[in-house]
Amino acid sequence: MIKFINYQPSKNAEVMKLPVRAAYKCMRLLKEKDGLTIGLDDDGTNYKAYEALLFHALEVGYSWEGKEMPWKEEDMVNIMDQCFTEFMEMLPEFFGKKEEVTEPKKIVRKGTEPEKK
């Protein structure tokens, strides 16, 4: 699933739709690359964790769309300034509700089929 956040880089600039995919891979990158976590008991004061999560979510979102990521990590504070609530509201949609989780589906993408023996 890809969601989009709206971002206007400057007052006179056109509003851009940025692709976001904040799933498991982003949480893992957040921990491995940034040494940060966002847990259920987080009081919301670890702002760098949210910025890093957005950065990884944008990286994965652009990748899924087959596009190059144009943003740098230092851009996240400006994007979050406009999109924090929008981003936070969409996060639960990437993980689903506990009662909806069933047996994982096998997804095979073209070119990644298992070798036949």
N, CA, C and O atoms as a GROMACS GRO file, in nm:
protein
  468
    1MET      N    1   0.085  -0.118   0.000
    1MET     CA    2   0.000   0.000   0.000
    1MET      C    3   0.089   0.124   0.000
    1MET      O    4   0.189   0.131   0.072
    2ILE      N    5   0.052   0.217  -0.080
    2ILE     CA    6   0.119   0.348  -0.084
    2ILE      C    7   0.015   0.452  -0.048
    2ILE      O    8  -0.097   0.448  -0.097
    3LYS      N    9   0.053   0.546   0.037
    3LYS     CA   10  -0.030   0.661   0.071
    3LYS      C   11   0.048   0.784   0.027
    3LYS      O   12   0.167   0.775  -0.004
    4PHE      N   13  -0.018   0.896   0.024
    4PHE     CA   14   0.047   1.019  -0.019
    4PHE      C   15   0.025   1.128   0.084
    4PHE      O   16  -0.084   1.143   0.140
    5ILE      N   17   0.132   1.206   0.110
    5ILE     CA   18   0.118   1.324   0.195
    5ILE      C   19   0.137   1.445   0.104
    5ILE      O   20   0.211   1.441   0.006
    6ASN      N   21   0.069   1.553   0.139
    6ASN     CA   22   0.077   1.676   0.062
    6ASN      C   23   0.185   1.766   0.121
    6ASN      O   24   0.190   1.786   0.242
    7TYR      N   25   0.271   1.819   0.035
    7TYR     CA   26   0.380   1.904   0.080
    7TYR      C   27   0.398   2.019  -0.016
    7TYR      O   28   0.404   2.000  -0.138
    8GLN      N   29   0.405   2.140   0.039
    8GLN     CA   30   0.428   2.261  -0.039
    8GLN      C   31   0.560   2.320   0.006
    8GLN      O   32   0.567   2.382   0.112
    9PRO      N   33   0.667   2.303  -0.073
    9PRO     CA   34   0.800   2.345  -0.031
    9PRO      C   35   0.815   2.493   0.002
    9PRO      O   36   0.898   2.530   0.085
   10SER      N   37   0.736   2.577  -0.061
   10SER     CA   38   0.739   2.720  -0.030
   10SER      C   39   0.600   2.778  -0.057
   10SER      O   40   0.515   2.714  -0.118
   11LYS      N   41   0.581   2.899  -0.012
   11LYS     CA   42   0.449   2.962  -0.021
   11LYS      C   43   0.393   2.964  -0.163
   11LYS      O   44   0.274   2.938  -0.182
   12ASN      N   45   0.474   2.992  -0.261
   12ASN     CA   46   0.428   3.004  -0.399
   12ASN      C   47   0.445   2.875  -0.481
   12ASN      O   48   0.409   2.871  -0.598
   13ALA      N   49   0.500   2.774  -0.420
   13ALA     CA   50   0.523   2.648  -0.492
   13ALA      C   51   0.395   2.567  -0.503
   13ALA      O   52   0.301   2.583  -0.425
   14GLU      N   53   0.395   2.480  -0.600
   14GLU     CA   54   0.282   2.389  -0.619
   14GLU      C   55   0.285   2.282  -0.510
   14GLU      O   56   0.392   2.239  -0.468
   15VAL      N   57   0.168   2.239  -0.466
   15VAL     CA   58   0.159   2.132  -0.367
   15VAL      C   59   0.198   2.000  -0.435
   15VAL      O   60   0.150   1.968  -0.544
   16MET      N   61   0.286   1.926  -0.368
   16MET     CA   62   0.334   1.799  -0.422
   16MET      C   63   0.271   1.685  -0.342
   16MET      O   64   0.249   1.698  -0.222
   17LYS      N   65   0.245   1.576  -0.409
   17LYS     CA   66   0.199   1.455  -0.342
   17LYS      C   67   0.320   1.362  -0.330
   17LYS      O   68   0.372   1.314  -0.430
   18LEU      N   69   0.363   1.336  -0.206
   18LEU     CA   70   0.480   1.253  -0.182
   18LEU      C   71   0.435   1.111  -0.146
   18LEU      O   72   0.352   1.095  -0.057
   19PRO      N   73   0.489   1.009  -0.214
   19PRO     CA   74   0.450   0.871  -0.184
   19PRO      C   75   0.514   0.822  -0.055
   19PRO      O   76   0.633   0.839  -0.033
   20VAL      N   77   0.433   0.760   0.030
   20VAL     CA   78   0.480   0.711   0.159
   20VAL      C   79   0.440   0.564   0.174
   20VAL      O   80   0.327   0.526   0.145
   21ARG      N   81   0.534   0.484   0.219
   21ARG     CA   82   0.504   0.346   0.257
   21ARG      C   83   0.578   0.320   0.387
   21ARG      O   84   0.698   0.289   0.387
   22ALA      N   85   0.508   0.334   0.498
   22ALA     CA   86   0.570   0.321   0.630
   22ALA      C   87   0.535   0.185   0.690
   22ALA      O   88   0.450   0.176   0.778
   23ALA      N   89   0.599   0.083   0.642
   23ALA     CA   90   0.570  -0.052   0.688
   23ALA      C   91   0.688  -0.108   0.768
   23ALA      O   92   0.775  -0.032   0.812
   24TYR      N   93   0.692  -0.237   0.784
   24TYR     CA   94   0.792  -0.303   0.866
   24TYR      C   95   0.935  -0.263   0.828
   24TYR      O   96   1.018  -0.237   0.915
   25LYS      N   97   0.962  -0.259   0.697
   25LYS     CA   98   1.098  -0.226   0.651
   25LYS      C   99   1.144  -0.092   0.707
   25LYS      O  100   1.260  -0.076   0.743
   26CYS      N  101   1.054   0.003   0.714
   26CYS     CA  102   1.090   0.136   0.766
   26CYS      C  103   1.121   0.130   0.914
   26CYS      O  104   1.213   0.196   0.961
   27MET      N  105   1.044   0.052   0.989
   27MET     CA  106   1.068   0.039   1.132
   27MET      C  107   1.205  -0.027   1.156
   27MET      O  108   1.278   0.012   1.247
   28ARG      N  109   1.238  -0.125   1.072
   28ARG     CA  110   1.368  -0.191   1.084
   28ARG      C  111   1.480  -0.094   1.050
   28ARG      O  112   1.581  -0.089   1.120
   29LEU      N  113   1.465  -0.016   0.942
   29LEU     CA  114   1.566   0.083   0.905
   29LEU      C  115   1.582   0.189   1.013
   29LEU      O  116   1.693   0.234   1.041
   30LEU      N  117   1.471   0.227   1.074
   30LEU     CA  118   1.473   0.325   1.182
   30LEU      C  119   1.563   0.276   1.295
   30LEU      O  120   1.642   0.353   1.350
   31LYS      N  121   1.549   0.149   1.328
   31LYS     CA  122   1.630   0.091   1.436
   31LYS      C  123   1.775   0.070   1.392
   31LYS      O  124   1.868   0.110   1.462
   32GLU      N  125   1.794   0.007   1.275
   32GLU     CA  126   1.928  -0.029   1.230
   32GLU      C  127   2.013   0.091   1.189
   32GLU      O  128   2.130   0.100   1.227
   33LYS      N  129   1.957   0.183   1.112
   33LYS     CA  130   2.034   0.296   1.061
   33LYS      C  131   2.040   0.413   1.158
   33LYS      O  132   2.141   0.483   1.166
   34ASP      N  133   1.932   0.434   1.232
   34ASP     CA  134   1.924   0.553   1.316
   34ASP      C  135   1.933   0.524   1.465
   34ASP      O  136   1.950   0.615   1.545
   35GLY      N  137   1.923   0.394   1.502
   35GLY     CA  138   1.927   0.358   1.643
   35GLY      C  139   1.807   0.411   1.721
   35GLY      O  140   1.815   0.432   1.842
   36LEU      N  141   1.695   0.431   1.651
   36LEU     CA  142   1.575   0.488   1.714
   36LEU      C  143   1.459   0.390   1.705
   36LEU      O  144   1.454   0.304   1.617
   37THR      N  145   1.366   0.405   1.796
   37THR     CA  146   1.243   0.325   1.792
   37THR      C  147   1.124   0.414   1.825
   37THR      O  148   1.138   0.517   1.892
   38ILE      N  149   1.010   0.373   1.777
   38ILE     CA  150   0.884   0.438   1.813
   38ILE      C  151   0.795   0.327   1.864
   38ILE      O  152   0.754   0.239   1.787
   39GLY      N  153   0.764   0.331   1.991
   39GLY     CA  154   0.682   0.227   2.050
   39GLY      C  155   0.547   0.281   2.094
   39GLY      O  156   0.521   0.400   2.084
   40LEU      N  157   0.463   0.192   2.142
   40LEU     CA  158   0.330   0.231   2.187
   40LEU      C  159   0.337   0.324   2.308
   40LEU      O  160   0.245   0.403   2.330
   41ASP      N  161   0.445   0.314   2.385
   41ASP     CA  162   0.457   0.398   2.504
   41ASP      C  163   0.532   0.528   2.476
   41ASP      O  164   0.561   0.603   2.569
   42ASP      N  165   0.564   0.554   2.352
   42ASP     CA  166   0.636   0.677   2.316
   42ASP      C  167   0.548   0.797   2.345
   42ASP      O  168   0.432   0.801   2.305
   43ASP      N  169   0.603   0.894   2.413
   43ASP     CA  170   0.524   1.013   2.448
   43ASP      C  171   0.529   1.120   2.340
   43ASP      O  172   0.478   1.230   2.361
   44GLY      N  173   0.589   1.090   2.225
   44GLY     CA  174   0.589   1.184   2.114
   44GLY      C  175   0.699   1.287   2.119
   44GLY      O  176   0.700   1.379   2.038
   45THR      N  177   0.793   1.273   2.213
   45THR     CA  178   0.898   1.374   2.223
   45THR      C  179   1.023   1.337   2.144
   45THR      O  180   1.115   1.418   2.134
   46ASN      N  181   1.030   1.218   2.089
   46ASN     CA  182   1.146   1.176   2.012
   46ASN      C  183   1.127   1.217   1.866
   46ASN      O  184   1.106   1.132   1.779
   47TYR      N  185   1.135   1.346   1.840
   47TYR     CA  186   1.105   1.399   1.708
   47TYR      C  187   1.197   1.347   1.599
   47TYR      O  188   1.153   1.326   1.485
   48LYS      N  189   1.322   1.325   1.631
   48LYS     CA  190   1.415   1.273   1.530
   48LYS      C  191   1.372   1.135   1.482
   48LYS      O  192   1.396   1.099   1.367
   49ALA      N  193   1.310   1.057   1.569
   49ALA     CA  194   1.262   0.925   1.527
   49ALA      C  195   1.152   0.939   1.423
   49ALA      O  196   1.148   0.864   1.326
   50TYR      N  197   1.062   1.034   1.443
   50TYR     CA  198   0.954   1.055   1.344
   50TYR      C  199   1.010   1.105   1.212
   50TYR      O  200   0.965   1.064   1.105
   51GLU      N  201   1.108   1.195   1.218
   51GLU     CA  202   1.170   1.244   1.096
   51GLU      C  203   1.241   1.132   1.021
   51GLU      O  204   1.231   1.121   0.899
   52ALA      N  205   1.312   1.048   1.094
   52ALA     CA  206   1.383   0.936   1.032
   52ALA      C  207   1.283   0.835   0.974
   52ALA      O  208   1.306   0.781   0.866
   53LEU      N  209   1.174   0.810   1.046
   53LEU     CA  210   1.072   0.719   0.995
   53LEU      C  211   1.011   0.773   0.866
   53LEU      O  212   0.991   0.698   0.771
   54LEU      N  213   0.981   0.902   0.862
   54LEU     CA  214   0.928   0.963   0.740
   54LEU      C  215   1.029   0.949   0.626
   54LEU      O  216   0.992   0.917   0.513
   55PHE      N  217   1.155   0.973   0.656
   55PHE     CA  218   1.258   0.962   0.553
   55PHE      C  219   1.259   0.822   0.493
   55PHE      O  220   1.260   0.806   0.371
   56HIS      N  221   1.259   0.721   0.578
   56HIS     CA  222   1.260   0.583   0.529
   56HIS      C  223   1.130   0.549   0.457
   56HIS      O  224   1.131   0.477   0.358
   57ALA      N  225   1.018   0.600   0.507
   57ALA     CA  226   0.889   0.575   0.443
   57ALA      C  227   0.884   0.637   0.303
   57ALA      O  228   0.828   0.579   0.211
   58LEU      N  229   0.942   0.755   0.289
   58LEU     CA  230   0.949   0.818   0.157
   58LEU      C  231   1.043   0.740   0.065
   58LEU      O  232   1.012   0.720  -0.053
   59GLU      N  233   1.157   0.695   0.118
   59GLU     CA  234   1.249   0.615   0.038
   59GLU      C  235   1.179   0.492  -0.019
   59GLU      O  236   1.188   0.463  -0.138
   60VAL      N  237   1.109   0.422   0.068
   60VAL     CA  238   1.041   0.300   0.026
   60VAL      C  239   0.924   0.334  -0.067
   60VAL      O  240   0.900   0.263  -0.165
   61GLY      N  241   0.851   0.441  -0.037
   61GLY     CA  242   0.739   0.483  -0.122
   61GLY      C  243   0.784   0.517  -0.263
   61GLY      O  244   0.724   0.472  -0.360
   62TYR      N  245   0.890   0.597  -0.274
   62TYR     CA  246   0.942   0.632  -0.406
   62TYR      C  247   0.993   0.507  -0.478
   62TYR      O  248   0.973   0.491  -0.598
   63SER      N  249   1.060   0.418  -0.404
   63SER     CA  250   1.111   0.295  -0.462
   63SER      C  251   0.997   0.210  -0.519
   63SER      O  252   1.008   0.157  -0.630
   64TRP      N  253   0.890   0.196  -0.445
   64TRP     CA  254   0.775   0.118  -0.491
   64TRP      C  255   0.713   0.179  -0.616
   64TRP      O  256   0.655   0.109  -0.698
   65GLU      N  257   0.726   0.309  -0.629
   65GLU     CA  258   0.671   0.377  -0.747
   65GLU      C  259   0.772   0.379  -0.862
   65GLU      O  260   0.741   0.431  -0.969
   66GLY      N  261   0.892   0.324  -0.840
   66GLY     CA  262   0.993   0.321  -0.943
   66GLY      C  263   1.056   0.457  -0.970
   66GLY      O  264   1.103   0.484  -1.080
   67LYS      N  265   1.055   0.543  -0.868
   67LYS     CA  266   1.108   0.678  -0.883
   67LYS      C  267   1.226   0.699  -0.791
   67LYS      O  268   1.241   0.630  -0.690
   68GLU      N  269   1.309   0.797  -0.826
   68GLU     CA  270   1.423   0.832  -0.742
   68GLU      C  271   1.376   0.926  -0.631
   68GLU      O  272   1.299   1.018  -0.655
   69MET      N  273   1.425   0.902  -0.512
   69MET     CA  274   1.390   0.983  -0.395
   69MET      C  275   1.464   1.116  -0.402
   69MET      O  276   1.587   1.118  -0.398
   70PRO      N  277   1.392   1.231  -0.414
   70PRO     CA  278   1.459   1.360  -0.428
   70PRO      C  279   1.492   1.430  -0.297
   70PRO      O  280   1.555   1.535  -0.299
   71TRP      N  281   1.450   1.374  -0.184
   71TRP     CA  282   1.464   1.444  -0.055
   71TRP      C  283   1.585   1.394   0.022
   71TRP      O  284   1.628   1.280   0.006
   72LYS      N  285   1.640   1.483   0.105
   72LYS     CA  286   1.750   1.448   0.193
   72LYS      C  287   1.696   1.441   0.336
   72LYS      O  288   1.588   1.493   0.365
   73GLU      N  289   1.772   1.377   0.422
   73GLU     CA  290   1.728   1.364   0.562
   73GLU      C  291   1.702   1.501   0.626
   73GLU      O  292   1.609   1.515   0.706
   74GLU      N  293   1.783   1.599   0.591
   74GLU     CA  294   1.764   1.731   0.653
   74GLU      C  295   1.637   1.801   0.605
   74GLU      O  296   1.596   1.901   0.664
   75ASP      N  297   1.574   1.751   0.497
   75ASP     CA  298   1.448   1.808   0.449
   75ASP      C  299   1.329   1.764   0.534
   75ASP      O  300   1.222   1.826   0.527
   76MET      N  301   1.346   1.659   0.612
   76MET     CA  302   1.232   1.600   0.683
   76MET      C  303   1.168   1.696   0.783
   76MET      O  304   1.046   1.693   0.801
   77VAL      N  305   1.246   1.779   0.848
   77VAL     CA  306   1.189   1.871   0.946
   77VAL      C  307   1.091   1.966   0.878
   77VAL      O  308   0.986   1.998   0.935
   78ASN      N  309   1.123   2.011   0.757
   78ASN     CA  310   1.032   2.100   0.685
   78ASN      C  311   0.907   2.027   0.635
   78ASN      O  312   0.797   2.082   0.638
   79ILE      N  313   0.926   1.905   0.589
   79ILE     CA  314   0.810   1.827   0.543
   79ILE      C  315   0.721   1.795   0.662
   79ILE      O  316   0.599   1.808   0.654
   80MET      N  317   0.782   1.752   0.774
   80MET     CA  318   0.703   1.720   0.894
   80MET      C  319   0.630   1.842   0.947
   80MET      O  320   0.523   1.830   1.006
   81ASP      N  321   0.688   1.960   0.929
   81ASP     CA  322   0.625   2.082   0.975
   81ASP      C  323   0.486   2.098   0.914
   81ASP      O  324   0.395   2.150   0.979
   82GLN      N  325   0.470   2.055   0.791
   82GLN     CA  326   0.340   2.065   0.724
   82GLN      C  327   0.258   1.937   0.733
   82GLN      O  328   0.135   1.943   0.726
   83CYS      N  329   0.323   1.823   0.748
   83CYS     CA  330   0.254   1.694   0.729
   83CYS      C  331   0.250   1.604   0.852
   83CYS      O  332   0.208   1.489   0.841
   84PHE      N  333   0.294   1.653   0.968
   84PHE     CA  334   0.306   1.565   1.084
   84PHE      C  335   0.176   1.493   1.116
   84PHE      O  336   0.175   1.370   1.130
   85THR      N  337   0.067   1.567   1.129
   85THR     CA  338  -0.061   1.505   1.166
   85THR      C  339  -0.106   1.408   1.058
   85THR      O  340  -0.151   1.297   1.088
   86GLU      N  341  -0.095   1.449   0.933
   86GLU     CA  342  -0.134   1.363   0.821
   86GLU      C  343  -0.054   1.233   0.822
   86GLU      O  344  -0.109   1.124   0.803
   87PHE      N  345   0.076   1.245   0.843
   87PHE     CA  346   0.164   1.127   0.846
   87PHE      C  347   0.129   1.037   0.964
   87PHE      O  348   0.117   0.916   0.947
   88MET      N  349   0.112   1.094   1.081
   88MET     CA  350   0.081   1.014   1.200
   88MET      C  351  -0.054   0.944   1.188
   88MET      O  352  -0.068   0.830   1.234
   89GLU      N  353  -0.151   1.008   1.126
   89GLU     CA  354  -0.283   0.947   1.110
   89GLU      C  355  -0.280   0.829   1.013
   89GLU      O  356  -0.359   0.736   1.027
   90MET      N  357  -0.189   0.832   0.915
   90MET     CA  358  -0.187   0.723   0.818
   90MET      C  359  -0.104   0.603   0.865
   90MET      O  360  -0.121   0.493   0.812
   91LEU      N  361  -0.017   0.621   0.963
   91LEU     CA  362   0.070   0.511   1.006
   91LEU      C  363  -0.006   0.383   1.042
   91LEU      O  364   0.033   0.276   0.995
   92PRO      N  365  -0.112   0.390   1.121
   92PRO     CA  366  -0.181   0.265   1.156
   92PRO      C  367  -0.236   0.190   1.034
   92PRO      O  368  -0.252   0.068   1.039
   93GLU      N  369  -0.264   0.260   0.925
   93GLU     CA  370  -0.317   0.194   0.806
   93GLU      C  371  -0.217   0.099   0.743
   93GLU      O  372  -0.257   0.004   0.675
   94PHE      N  373  -0.088   0.121   0.764
   94PHE     CA  374   0.015   0.035   0.706
   94PHE      C  375   0.028  -0.097   0.783
   94PHE      O  376   0.079  -0.195   0.729
   95PHE      N  377  -0.016  -0.098   0.906
   95PHE     CA  378   0.004  -0.216   0.988
   95PHE      C  379  -0.124  -0.295   1.010
   95PHE      O  380  -0.117  -0.407   1.060
   96GLY      N  381  -0.239  -0.240   0.976
   96GLY     CA  382  -0.365  -0.312   0.990
   96GLY      C  383  -0.404  -0.330   1.136
   96GLY      O  384  -0.329  -0.300   1.228
   97LYS      N  385  -0.524  -0.381   1.152
   97LYS     CA  386  -0.575  -0.408   1.287
   97LYS      C  387  -0.538  -0.550   1.325
   97LYS      O  388  -0.530  -0.638   1.240
   98LYS      N  389  -0.516  -0.571   1.451
   98LYS     CA  390  -0.473  -0.702   1.499
   98LYS      C  391  -0.570  -0.812   1.459
   98LYS      O  392  -0.527  -0.919   1.416
   99GLU      N  393  -0.701  -0.786   1.471
   99GLU     CA  394  -0.799  -0.888   1.439
   99GLU      C  395  -0.806  -0.919   1.289
   99GLU      O  396  -0.864  -1.020   1.251
  100GLU      N  397  -0.749  -0.833   1.204
  100GLU     CA  398  -0.750  -0.857   1.061
  100GLU      C  399  -0.633  -0.944   1.016
  100GLU      O  400  -0.634  -0.996   0.904
  101VAL      N  401  -0.533  -0.961   1.101
  101VAL     CA  402  -0.415  -1.036   1.063
  101VAL      C  403  -0.447  -1.184   1.057
  101VAL      O  404  -0.496  -1.243   1.154
  102THR      N  405  -0.419  -1.242   0.942
  102THR     CA  406  -0.439  -1.385   0.923
  102THR      C  407  -0.307  -1.444   0.876
  102THR      O  408  -0.202  -1.381   0.891
  103GLU      N  409  -0.312  -1.560   0.821
  103GLU     CA  410  -0.191  -1.622   0.770
  103GLU      C  411  -0.132  -1.535   0.659
  103GLU      O  412  -0.205  -1.487   0.572
  104PRO      N  413  -0.001  -1.514   0.661
  104PRO     CA  414   0.060  -1.429   0.558
  104PRO      C  415   0.038  -1.486   0.419
  104PRO      O  416   0.039  -1.608   0.400
  105LYS      N  417   0.017  -1.397   0.323
  105LYS     CA  418   0.002  -1.439   0.184
  105LYS      C  419   0.140  -1.442   0.120
  105LYS      O  420   0.225  -1.359   0.150
  106LYS      N  421   0.160  -1.538   0.032
  106LYS     CA  422   0.286  -1.547  -0.040
  106LYS      C  423   0.278  -1.453  -0.159
  106LYS      O  424   0.189  -1.466  -0.243
  107ILE      N  425   0.371  -1.359  -0.166
  107ILE     CA  426   0.375  -1.264  -0.276
  107ILE      C  427   0.499  -1.293  -0.358
  107ILE      O  428   0.611  -1.295  -0.306
  108VAL      N  429   0.479  -1.316  -0.486
  108VAL     CA  430   0.592  -1.341  -0.574
  108VAL      C  431   0.590  -1.233  -0.681
  108VAL      O  432   0.493  -1.220  -0.756
  109ARG      N  433   0.697  -1.154  -0.686
  109ARG     CA  434   0.709  -1.050  -0.788
  109ARG      C  435   0.782  -1.107  -0.909
  109ARG      O  436   0.866  -1.197  -0.896
  110LYS      N  437   0.751  -1.056  -1.023
  110LYS     CA  438   0.814  -1.100  -1.147
  110LYS      C  439   0.966  -1.094  -1.132
  110LYS      O  440   1.022  -0.994  -1.088
  111GLY      N  441   1.031  -1.202  -1.170
  111GLY     CA  442   1.177  -1.208  -1.162
  111GLY      C  443   1.228  -1.257  -1.028
  111GLY      O  444   1.349  -1.269  -1.009
  112THR      N  445   1.137  -1.286  -0.933
  112THR     CA  446   1.181  -1.335  -0.802
  112THR      C  447   1.120  -1.472  -0.771
  112THR      O  448   1.118  -1.515  -0.656
  113GLU      N  449   1.072  -1.539  -0.875
  113GLU     CA  450   1.013  -1.671  -0.853
  113GLU      C  451   1.119  -1.765  -0.797
  113GLU      O  452   1.236  -1.756  -0.834
  114PRO      N  453   1.078  -1.856  -0.708
  114PRO     CA  454   1.175  -1.952  -0.652
  114PRO      C  455   1.228  -2.043  -0.763
  114PRO      O  456   1.158  -2.073  -0.860
  115GLU      N  457   1.353  -2.086  -0.746
  115GLU     CA  458   1.414  -2.176  -0.843
  115GLU      C  459   1.342  -2.310  -0.842
  115GLU      O  460   1.310  -2.364  -0.736
  116LYS      N  461   1.317  -2.363  -0.961
  116LYS     CA  462   1.253  -2.496  -0.972
  116LYS      C  463   1.362  -2.600  -0.961
  116LYS      O  464   1.469  -2.586  -1.021
  117LYS      N  465   1.334  -2.704  -0.885
  117LYS     CA  466   1.433  -2.810  -0.865
  117LYS      C  467   1.403  -2.928  -0.953
  117LYS      O  468   1.475  -3.027  -0.951
   0.00000   0.00000   0.00000
